[in-house]
Each structure stands twice: as structure tokens, then as C-alpha cells.
Amino acid sequence: MAKRSFTRKLPAHRGTFSYARIPQDGGGVTYRLFRRDMRRALHAELCTFHPDCDRRLIAQHLRTARRQLRDTVDEIDLEFLGATQ
């Protein structure tokens, strides 16, 4: 597999979801996924990948992590609204 490097990307802080990409020493990368609930509290998910990890696998894992984060924050929002028992 070809050697690649990841560039640093800081969170945009727009809306309820954002992410950051932080390159690690040795070629790995860490993604930080952020989402705010209705009370504006911040919730985060961290995903770290080794340098030899396939991009397809990274994308699949990030989609799953984003979905889990969304579901967690949505549960919190529903409780805040009193829509759950």
C-alpha cells in the first residue's frame, strides 16, 4: 500500500456535528467526532487508526461511530424534552 500522510483538520463548530483529524507521530491518525445536544453540552467520540489501516475500513468505522454518537445524543435530547418514559 502506498505511503500516505493525513493533514490536520480542526473542527468547524457549525451546527450540531463536527470532527477533527489529528495526525499522530508514526503516521497514524486520530479522529475526534463532536456533537452537541439541545442543552448545548458537548459529546465526543474518539477513533484512532494505525498507519497501515485501509481507508475503506476507516470510513466504515467513522460512519458507525458517528451513528452511535448521533443515537446517544438523540436519546439525551428525547429525555430532555420529556418524550421518554
C-alpha angles and dihedrals in degrees: 000000000000118000111251136176129212122225124224115259121186123208116272095215094215121138122338101311131057139150141202129208116208120186114220130215108269095035102285124127136216123206120202114199117198132191132172125216126216091274088056091246112150122236122188141192123197124208121182123190133191120238093251094053115122116247091230090057091047091052093049092049092047092050090052092047092049091050092050091049091049092050092048093050092044089055090052091048092050090051090049090053091047092239094131129069 
